[in-house]
């Protein structure tokens, strides 16, 4: 996929259809920054959300103000597997194609061994692993038509587990493995890669990490700072638009923390 297409018509030449990319969990935080970055590169963006309706619709409106009909919102509970083919179908119906899928949506909270229940399993595995698989399955035929791609958001803790978060880490480890398996299954028509963030935007529940714990994380990061949503979004943009010979790979964006853990 190239990023230099334009939707502006030229006299006597049919307009070029912009790339259409679905980003899950895209109403806020990292997901919203990914959407803005892909949109700025020329893509039409499908903004998935679950409960963040106000934020999603505001983001859609702001992007359409920049380029009319270039963004649309799609509500869905990703834990409802039966609804996922319909989500893909709705995006294709809206934009006429699907060139990219960014599996960003994620649940994140502690599940200590001895206090983990099936509700947490269904939620953490459902959002972090099961939904990306079934979305990829539904999207694959559409992506193959245009040499499209999938980008999964994993985590540095997929390979280096975080104490107290066993189930989340297992789910992300599964997503890492799924990334490589899908690259094998869907090539050569569809590329599949992943981005593994480190400390990027602290969780909204500030009680999860104390000030001391945050400082320890920063001290174990070679660049001695936390990352930003922009760092992740730029990497996703690279994999979508500028990496035609890259598949089955995981790019770690963590300021060097995983090299020092």
Secondary structure, DSSP 8 states (H G I E B T S, - for coil): --S----S-BTTB------EEEETT-SSHHHHHHHHHHHHTT-EEEEEESS-HHHHHHHHHHHHHHSTT-EEEEE--TT-GGGHHHHHHHHHHHHS---EEEE-------B-TTS--HHHHHHHHIIIIIHHHHHHHHHHHHHHHTT-EEEEE--GGGTS--TTBHHHHHHHHHHHHHHHHHHHHHTTTSEEEEEEE-SBS--SSGGGS-HHHHHHHHHTSTTSS-B-HHHHHHHHHHHHHS-TT--S-EEEESTTGGGT-
